[in-house]
Amino acid sequence: MTLIQLPYAPTALEPIISANTLSFHHGKHLQAYVDNLNKLLPGSGMEELPLEEIVKKSTGAIFNNAGQILNHNLYFTQFTPAPHSALDAESPLAKQIEQQWGSLDAFKAEFEAKGVSLFGSGWVWLSAQADGTLVITQEPNAGNPVTQGLKPLLTFDVWEHAYYLDYQNRRAAHLTALWQIVNWPEIEARYTK
């Protein structure tokens, strides 16, 4: 397992996510999960499995580290430098959001509320069921919707290390700000693949 390269410069997401936060979040936290998983995999019988399969089949320390790698890989690759790319109103994803929530703003409000109300550390996810129906879930710790048979599309990290250097205890402000850097074409691609 190797650390993913960021698809943007360390300063590219400022002021939403600072280079300082990225250096710790990507360079230290995610690197530690990669290093830990590489120590745990030998002899597990999962050495050759793709990351998503490891998350689906593992428990304990292997699950925690593999889950955090998968979560962070999806998280870091869903952003683009501000100003953000708009959601194409004619895309299948936009139409599904409109059908289920009535508007993109109503979806964002529910998504943020789920992120704010998740107790402790974890993730809020937008995922798709096999029939294309969308669901918002709260996943504690290293949880990922793939373990429930869902396709993860979009996630906001609510572990404090994701935002504390930039927002201190203002989790809600951090979640609201993240919409400015969401790469909607990437989220749409995840939905339709």
PyRosetta script that sets phi, psi and omega in degrees:
from pyrosetta import init, pose_from_sequence

init()
pose = pose_from_sequence("MTLIQLPYAPTALEPIISANTLSFHHGKHLQAYVDNLNKLLPGSGMEELPLEEIVKKSTGAIFNNAGQILNHNLYFTQFTPAPHSALDAESPLAKQIEQQWGSLDAFKAEFEAKGVSLFGSGWVWLSAQADGTLVITQEPNAGNPVTQGLKPLLTFDVWEHAYYLDYQNRRAAHLTALWQIVNWPEIEARYTK")
pose.set_psi(1, 136.3)
pose.set_omega(1, 178.5)
pose.set_phi(2, -125.1)
pose.set_psi(2, 155.4)
pose.set_omega(2, 178.1)
pose.set_phi(3, -69.1)
pose.set_psi(3, 129.4)
pose.set_omega(3, 177.8)
pose.set_phi(4, -68.3)
pose.set_psi(4, 148.4)
pose.set_omega(4, 173.4)
pose.set_phi(5, -85.1)
pose.set_psi(5, 139.4)
pose.set_omega(5, 177.1)
pose.set_phi(6, -70.1)
pose.set_psi(6, 138.4)
pose.set_omega(6, -179.2)
pose.set_phi(7, -84.3)
pose.set_psi(7, 22.6)
pose.set_omega(7, -179.5)
pose.set_phi(8, -157.5)
pose.set_psi(8, 163.8)
pose.set_omega(8, 179.0)
pose.set_phi(9, -69.0)
pose.set_psi(9, 154.6)
pose.set_omega(9, -178.8)
pose.set_phi(10, -57.7)
pose.set_psi(10, -25.9)
pose.set_omega(10, -179.6)
pose.set_phi(11, -95.1)
pose.set_psi(11, -2.3)
pose.set_omega(11, -169.4)
pose.set_phi(12, -66.1)
pose.set_psi(12, -25.6)
pose.set_omega(12, -176.5)
pose.set_phi(13, -97.3)
pose.set_psi(13, 3.5)
pose.set_omega(13, 178.8)
pose.set_phi(14, -68.7)
pose.set_psi(14, 146.3)
pose.set_omega(14, 3.0)
pose.set_phi(15, -89.6)
pose.set_psi(15, 5.1)
pose.set_omega(15, -176.9)
pose.set_phi(16, -66.1)
pose.set_psi(16, -49.5)
pose.set_omega(16, 173.1)
pose.set_phi(17, -128.4)
pose.set_psi(17, 119.1)
pose.set_omega(17, -175.8)
pose.set_phi(18, -76.5)
pose.set_psi(18, 159.4)
pose.set_omega(18, 175.3)
pose.set_phi(19, -60.7)
pose.set_psi(19, -34.4)
pose.set_omega(19, 178.5)
pose.set_phi(20, -63.0)
pose.set_psi(20, -46.6)
pose.set_omega(20, 177.2)
pose.set_phi(21, -62.4)
pose.set_psi(21, -44.8)
pose.set_omega(21, 179.3)
pose.set_phi(22, -60.5)
pose.set_psi(22, -38.5)
pose.set_omega(22, -177.8)
pose.set_phi(23, -64.2)
pose.set_psi(23, -37.2)
pose.set_omega(23, 177.1)
pose.set_phi(24, -78.5)
pose.set_psi(24, -46.8)
pose.set_omega(24, -172.7)
pose.set_phi(25, -67.2)
pose.set_psi(25, -49.9)
pose.set_omega(25, -179.7)
pose.set_phi(26, -82.9)
pose.set_psi(26, -51.6)
pose.set_omega(26, -171.8)
pose.set_phi(27, -74.3)
pose.set_psi(27, -24.8)
pose.set_omega(27, -178.7)
pose.set_phi(28, -114.0)
pose.set_psi(28, -55.5)
pose.set_omega(28, -177.7)
pose.set_phi(29, -64.6)
pose.set_psi(29, -54.4)
pose.set_omega(29, -178.8)
pose.set_phi(30, -65.0)
pose.set_psi(30, -39.5)
pose.set_omega(30, 177.6)
pose.set_phi(31, -59.3)
pose.set_psi(31, -38.7)
pose.set_omega(31, 179.0)
pose.set_phi(32, -64.2)
pose.set_psi(32, -40.3)
pose.set_omega(32, 177.5)
pose.set_phi(33, -63.1)
pose.set_psi(33, -41.3)
pose.set_omega(33, 178.3)
pose.set_phi(34, -62.5)
pose.set_psi(34, -48.1)
pose.set_omega(34, -179.7)
pose.set_phi(35, -61.2)
pose.set_psi(35, -44.2)
pose.set_omega(35, -179.4)
pose.set_phi(36, -63.4)
pose.set_psi(36, -44.2)
pose.set_omega(36, -179.4)
pose.set_phi(37, -63.7)
pose.set_psi(37, -39.6)
pose.set_omega(37, 179.3)
pose.set_phi(38, -62.8)
pose.set_psi(38, -28.7)
pose.set_omega(38, 176.6)
pose.set_phi(39, -78.7)
pose.set_psi(39, -30.7)
pose.set_omega(39, -174.8)
pose.set_phi(40, -85.7)
pose.set_psi(40, -27.6)
pose.set_omega(40, -173.3)
pose.set_phi(41, -68.1)
pose.set_psi(41, -39.7)
pose.set_omega(41, -177.5)
pose.set_phi(42, -56.5)
pose.set_psi(42, 126.9)
pose.set_omega(42, -180.0)
pose.set_phi(43, 85.6)
pose.set_psi(43, -0.7)
pose.set_omega(43, -177.4)
pose.set_phi(44, -84.4)
pose.set_psi(44, -16.5)
pose.set_omega(44, -173.5)
pose.set_phi(45, 83.1)
pose.set_psi(45, 1.0)
pose.set_omega(45, -178.4)
pose.set_phi(46, -113.9)
pose.set_psi(46, 9.9)
pose.set_omega(46, -174.0)
pose.set_phi(47, -56.5)
pose.set_psi(47, -33.8)
pose.set_omega(47, -175.0)
pose.set_phi(48, -98.5)
pose.set_psi(48, -1.5)
pose.set_omega(48, -177.7)
pose.set_phi(49, -76.1)
pose.set_psi(49, 147.0)
pose.set_omega(49, 171.0)
pose.set_phi(50, -63.4)
pose.set_psi(50, 154.7)
pose.set_omega(50, -176.2)
pose.set_phi(51, -53.1)
pose.set_psi(51, -45.0)
pose.set_omega(51, -178.1)
pose.set_phi(52, -61.6)
pose.set_psi(52, -37.3)
pose.set_omega(52, 178.5)
pose.set_phi(53, -69.4)
pose.set_psi(53, -36.8)
pose.set_omega(53, 176.3)
pose.set_phi(54, -60.5)
pose.set_psi(54, -44.0)
pose.set_omega(54, -179.9)
pose.set_phi(55, -62.5)
pose.set_psi(55, -42.4)
pose.set_omega(55, -178.9)
pose.set_phi(56, -66.6)
pose.set_psi(56, -32.6)
pose.set_omega(56, -170.7)
pose.set_phi(57, -103.8)
pose.set_psi(57, -10.0)
pose.set_omega(57, -171.8)
pose.set_phi(58, -99.1)
pose.set_psi(58, 169.2)
pose.set_omega(58, 174.1)
pose.set_phi(59, -139.5)
pose.set_psi(59, 174.8)
pose.set_omega(59, 172.2)
pose.set_phi(60, 60.3)
pose.set_psi(60, -141.3)
pose.set_omega(60, -174.4)
pose.set_phi(61, -64.2)
pose.set_psi(61, -37.1)
pose.set_omega(61, 178.7)
pose.set_phi(62, -63.5)
pose.set_psi(62, -46.2)
pose.set_omega(62, 178.0)
pose.set_phi(63, -60.1)
pose.set_psi(63, -46.9)
pose.set_omega(63, -177.1)
pose.set_phi(64, -58.5)
pose.set_psi(64, -44.8)
pose.set_omega(64, -178.3)
pose.set_phi(65, -76.2)
pose.set_psi(65, -42.3)
pose.set_omega(65, 178.0)
pose.set_phi(66, -65.1)
pose.set_psi(66, -41.6)
pose.set_omega(66, 178.5)
pose.set_phi(67, -61.0)
pose.set_psi(67, -43.0)
pose.set_omega(67, 179.8)
pose.set_phi(68, -67.6)
pose.set_psi(68, -33.6)
pose.set_omega(68, 176.7)
pose.set_phi(69, -66.7)
pose.set_psi(69, -48.4)
pose.set_omega(69, 179.3)
pose.set_phi(70, -60.3)
pose.set_psi(70, -46.2)
pose.set_omega(70, 179.7)
pose.set_phi(71, -58.1)
pose.set_psi(71, -48.8)
pose.set_omega(71, -178.0)
pose.set_phi(72, -68.2)
pose.set_psi(72, -36.6)
pose.set_omega(72, 177.7)
pose.set_phi(73, -60.3)
pose.set_psi(73, -44.5)
pose.set_omega(73, 177.7)
pose.set_phi(74, -67.1)
pose.set_psi(74, -39.0)
pose.set_omega(74, -179.3)
pose.set_phi(75, -63.1)
pose.set_psi(75, -55.3)
pose.set_omega(75, -174.6)
pose.set_phi(76, -66.9)
pose.set_psi(76, -29.2)
pose.set_omega(76, -177.7)
pose.set_phi(77, -88.8)
pose.set_psi(77, 3.2)
pose.set_omega(77, 179.3)
pose.set_phi(78, -97.6)
pose.set_psi(78, 2.2)
pose.set_omega(78, -176.9)
pose.set_phi(79, -108.2)
pose.set_psi(79, 156.8)
pose.set_omega(79, 176.2)
pose.set_phi(80, -145.0)
pose.set_psi(80, 151.0)
pose.set_omega(80, -179.3)
pose.set_phi(81, -56.3)
pose.set_psi(81, 142.1)
pose.set_omega(81, 176.9)
pose.set_phi(82, -65.7)
pose.set_psi(82, 150.3)
pose.set_omega(82, 0.7)
pose.set_phi(83, -73.7)
pose.set_psi(83, 143.7)
pose.set_omega(83, -173.7)
pose.set_phi(84, -66.5)
pose.set_psi(84, 161.3)
pose.set_omega(84, 174.7)
pose.set_phi(85, -83.3)
pose.set_psi(85, 139.9)
pose.set_omega(85, -177.7)
pose.set_phi(86, -79.9)
pose.set_psi(86, 153.5)
pose.set_omega(86, 172.2)
pose.set_phi(87, -75.2)
pose.set_psi(87, 126.4)
pose.set_omega(87, 179.0)
pose.set_phi(88, -67.0)
pose.set_psi(88, 115.1)
pose.set_omega(88, -175.1)
pose.set_phi(89, -61.6)
pose.set_psi(89, -19.4)
pose.set_omega(89, -179.8)
pose.set_phi(90, -97.2)
pose.set_psi(90, 0.3)
pose.set_omega(90, -177.9)
pose.set_phi(91, -74.4)
pose.set_psi(91, 155.6)
pose.set_omega(91, 176.5)
pose.set_phi(92, -56.8)
pose.set_psi(92, -37.1)
pose.set_omega(92, 179.2)
pose.set_phi(93, -64.6)
pose.set_psi(93, -47.1)
pose.set_omega(93, -179.7)
pose.set_phi(94, -61.5)
pose.set_psi(94, -41.4)
pose.set_omega(94, -179.8)
pose.set_phi(95, -65.6)
pose.set_psi(95, -37.3)
pose.set_omega(95, 178.6)
pose.set_phi(96, -69.0)
pose.set_psi(96, -40.6)
pose.set_omega(96, 176.4)
pose.set_phi(97, -61.2)
pose.set_psi(97, -45.4)
pose.set_omega(97, 179.4)
pose.set_phi(98, -60.4)
pose.set_psi(98, -43.2)
pose.set_omega(98, -179.3)
pose.set_phi(99, -63.7)
pose.set_psi(99, -41.5)
pose.set_omega(99, -174.1)
pose.set_phi(100, -86.6)
pose.set_psi(100, -35.2)
pose.set_omega(100, -175.6)
pose.set_phi(101, -112.8)
pose.set_psi(101, -13.8)
pose.set_omega(101, -179.6)
pose.set_phi(102, 91.9)
pose.set_psi(102, -28.5)
pose.set_omega(102, 178.3)
pose.set_phi(103, -166.0)
pose.set_psi(103, 159.8)
pose.set_omega(103, 175.9)
pose.set_phi(104, -63.4)
pose.set_psi(104, -38.8)
pose.set_omega(104, 180.0)
pose.set_phi(105, -63.3)
pose.set_psi(105, -39.4)
pose.set_omega(105, 178.6)
pose.set_phi(106, -66.7)
pose.set_psi(106, -39.2)
pose.set_omega(106, 175.5)
pose.set_phi(107, -61.5)
pose.set_psi(107, -48.7)
pose.set_omega(107, -179.0)
pose.set_phi(108, -58.3)
pose.set_psi(108, -41.8)
pose.set_omega(108, -179.6)
pose.set_phi(109, -60.9)
pose.set_psi(109, -44.8)
pose.set_omega(109, 179.4)
pose.set_phi(110, -67.4)
pose.set_psi(110, -40.4)
pose.set_omega(110, -180.0)
pose.set_phi(111, -61.3)
pose.set_psi(111, -47.6)
pose.set_omega(111, 178.5)
pose.set_phi(112, -62.1)
pose.set_psi(112, -43.3)
pose.set_omega(112, -179.7)
pose.set_phi(113, -59.8)
pose.set_psi(113, -39.5)
pose.set_omega(113, 178.2)
pose.set_phi(114, -67.7)
pose.set_psi(114, -35.4)
pose.set_omega(114, 177.7)
pose.set_phi(115, -68.7)
pose.set_psi(115, -42.5)
pose.set_omega(115, 180.0)
pose.set_phi(116, -65.9)
pose.set_psi(116, -38.4)
pose.set_omega(116, -173.4)
pose.set_phi(117, -86.8)
pose.set_psi(117, -3.1)
pose.set_omega(117, 176.7)
pose.set_phi(118, -70.6)
pose.set_psi(118, 117.6)
pose.set_omega(118, -177.7)
pose.set_phi(119, -74.8)
pose.set_psi(119, 133.7)
pose.set_omega(119, 178.2)
pose.set_phi(120, 76.8)
pose.set_psi(120, -144.5)
pose.set_omega(120, -175.1)
pose.set_phi(121, -102.4)
pose.set_psi(121, 148.0)
pose.set_omega(121, 178.1)
pose.set_phi(122, 162.3)
pose.set_psi(122, -151.2)
pose.set_omega(122, -170.5)
pose.set_phi(123, -142.5)
pose.set_psi(123, 146.4)
pose.set_omega(123, 168.3)
pose.set_phi(124, -111.1)
pose.set_psi(124, 135.0)
pose.set_omega(124, -171.6)
pose.set_phi(125, -127.3)
pose.set_psi(125, 144.3)
pose.set_omega(125, 161.2)
pose.set_phi(126, -104.8)
pose.set_psi(126, 124.0)
pose.set_omega(126, -179.0)
pose.set_phi(127, -133.6)
pose.set_psi(127, 165.8)
pose.set_omega(127, 178.4)
pose.set_phi(128, -116.9)
pose.set_psi(128, 138.8)
pose.set_omega(128, 169.9)
pose.set_phi(129, -80.0)
pose.set_psi(129, 170.3)
pose.set_omega(129, -177.0)
pose.set_phi(130, -58.8)
pose.set_psi(130, -29.3)
pose.set_omega(130, -179.3)
pose.set_phi(131, -87.5)
pose.set_psi(131, 4.6)
pose.set_omega(131, 179.0)
pose.set_phi(132, 93.0)
pose.set_psi(132, -8.9)
pose.set_omega(132, 176.5)
pose.set_phi(133, -63.6)
pose.set_psi(133, 139.4)
pose.set_omega(133, -177.9)
pose.set_phi(134, -96.3)
pose.set_psi(134, 147.4)
pose.set_omega(134, 176.2)
pose.set_phi(135, -138.3)
pose.set_psi(135, 145.6)
pose.set_omega(135, 172.0)
pose.set_phi(136, -105.8)
pose.set_psi(136, 126.2)
pose.set_omega(136, 178.9)
pose.set_phi(137, -127.1)
pose.set_psi(137, 154.5)
pose.set_omega(137, 171.5)
pose.set_phi(138, -105.4)
pose.set_psi(138, 126.9)
pose.set_omega(138, -179.8)
pose.set_phi(139, -121.2)
pose.set_psi(139, 116.2)
pose.set_omega(139, 178.5)
pose.set_phi(140, -72.5)
pose.set_psi(140, 152.5)
pose.set_omega(140, 172.1)
pose.set_phi(141, 54.7)
pose.set_psi(141, -115.0)
pose.set_omega(141, -177.1)
pose.set_phi(142, -99.3)
pose.set_psi(142, 12.0)
pose.set_omega(142, -175.2)
pose.set_phi(143, -58.9)
pose.set_psi(143, 144.1)
pose.set_omega(143, 178.1)
pose.set_phi(144, -138.8)
pose.set_psi(144, 139.4)
pose.set_omega(144, -178.2)
pose.set_phi(145, -60.4)
pose.set_psi(145, -16.2)
pose.set_omega(145, 178.9)
pose.set_phi(146, -61.1)
pose.set_psi(146, -25.7)
pose.set_omega(146, -179.5)
pose.set_phi(147, -71.0)
pose.set_psi(147, -13.5)
pose.set_omega(147, 177.7)
pose.set_phi(148, -107.5)
pose.set_psi(148, 12.5)
pose.set_omega(148, 179.6)
pose.set_phi(149, 78.5)
pose.set_psi(149, 16.4)
pose.set_omega(149, -179.7)
pose.set_phi(150, -97.7)
pose.set_psi(150, 159.1)
pose.set_omega(150, 175.4)
pose.set_phi(151, -101.0)
pose.set_psi(151, 111.4)
pose.set_omega(151, -179.6)
pose.set_phi(152, -71.1)
pose.set_psi(152, 135.1)
pose.set_omega(152, -177.6)
pose.set_phi(153, -115.9)
pose.set_psi(153, -47.2)
pose.set_omega(153, -172.5)
pose.set_phi(154, -143.7)
pose.set_psi(154, 139.0)
pose.set_omega(154, 178.4)
pose.set_phi(155, -144.0)
pose.set_psi(155, 144.3)
pose.set_omega(155, 169.7)
pose.set_phi(156, -115.8)
pose.set_psi(156, 128.7)
pose.set_omega(156, -178.4)
pose.set_phi(157, -82.6)
pose.set_psi(157, 122.6)
pose.set_omega(157, 178.2)
pose.set_phi(158, -111.7)
pose.set_psi(158, 18.1)
pose.set_omega(158, 165.6)
pose.set_phi(159, -68.7)
pose.set_psi(159, 141.7)
pose.set_omega(159, -176.1)
pose.set_phi(160, -59.8)
pose.set_psi(160, -30.6)
pose.set_omega(160, -178.7)
pose.set_phi(161, -64.5)
pose.set_psi(161, -16.9)
pose.set_omega(161, 179.4)
pose.set_phi(162, -74.9)
pose.set_psi(162, -22.1)
pose.set_omega(162, -173.0)
pose.set_phi(163, -141.4)
pose.set_psi(163, -10.8)
pose.set_omega(163, -168.2)
pose.set_phi(164, -63.9)
pose.set_psi(164, -36.7)
pose.set_omega(164, 179.9)
pose.set_phi(165, -64.3)
pose.set_psi(165, -31.9)
pose.set_omega(165, -177.3)
pose.set_phi(166, -96.9)
pose.set_psi(166, -31.5)
pose.set_omega(166, -172.1)
pose.set_phi(167, -123.8)
pose.set_psi(167, 0.7)
pose.set_omega(167, -174.2)
pose.set_phi(168, 50.1)
pose.set_psi(168, -123.3)
pose.set_omega(168, -176.3)
pose.set_phi(169, -92.2)
pose.set_psi(169, 12.5)
pose.set_omega(169, -176.1)
pose.set_phi(170, -90.9)
pose.set_psi(170, 68.1)
pose.set_omega(170, -179.6)
pose.set_phi(171, -57.5)
pose.set_psi(171, -43.3)
pose.set_omega(171, -177.6)
pose.set_phi(172, -60.9)
pose.set_psi(172, -42.8)
pose.set_omega(172, 179.3)
pose.set_phi(173, -63.5)
pose.set_psi(173, -39.5)
pose.set_omega(173, 177.8)
pose.set_phi(174, -62.0)
pose.set_psi(174, -47.2)
pose.set_omega(174, -178.4)
pose.set_phi(175, -62.6)
pose.set_psi(175, -42.0)
pose.set_omega(175, 178.6)
pose.set_phi(176, -62.5)
pose.set_psi(176, -40.9)
pose.set_omega(176, -178.3)
pose.set_phi(177, -66.8)
pose.set_psi(177, -31.3)
pose.set_omega(177, -175.2)
pose.set_phi(178, -60.6)
pose.set_psi(178, -27.0)
pose.set_omega(178, 179.8)
pose.set_phi(179, -59.4)
pose.set_psi(179, -24.9)
pose.set_omega(179, -178.2)
pose.set_phi(180, -67.4)
pose.set_psi(180, -18.7)
pose.set_omega(180, -177.1)
pose.set_phi(181, -120.3)
pose.set_psi(181, 7.6)
pose.set_omega(181, 177.4)
pose.set_phi(182, -66.3)
pose.set_psi(182, 132.3)
pose.set_omega(182, 177.9)
pose.set_phi(183, -92.2)
pose.set_psi(183, 86.8)
pose.set_omega(183, -174.9)
pose.set_phi(184, -59.9)
pose.set_psi(184, -36.4)
pose.set_omega(184, 175.0)
pose.set_phi(185, -58.0)
pose.set_psi(185, -35.5)
pose.set_omega(185, 176.6)
pose.set_phi(186, -66.6)
pose.set_psi(186, -42.7)
pose.set_omega(186, 179.7)
pose.set_phi(187, -65.9)
pose.set_psi(187, -41.5)
pose.set_omega(187, 176.6)
pose.set_phi(188, -60.4)
pose.set_psi(188, -42.2)
pose.set_omega(188, 179.9)
pose.set_phi(189, -63.0)
pose.set_psi(189, -40.0)
pose.set_omega(189, 177.9)
pose.set_phi(190, -64.0)
pose.set_psi(190, -36.5)
pose.set_omega(190, -178.1)
pose.set_phi(191, -68.9)
pose.set_psi(191, -40.0)
pose.set_omega(191, -172.8)
pose.set_phi(192, -91.3)
pose.set_psi(192, -9.3)
pose.set_omega(192, -178.2)
pose.set_phi(193, -80.1)
pose.dump_pdb("model.pdb")
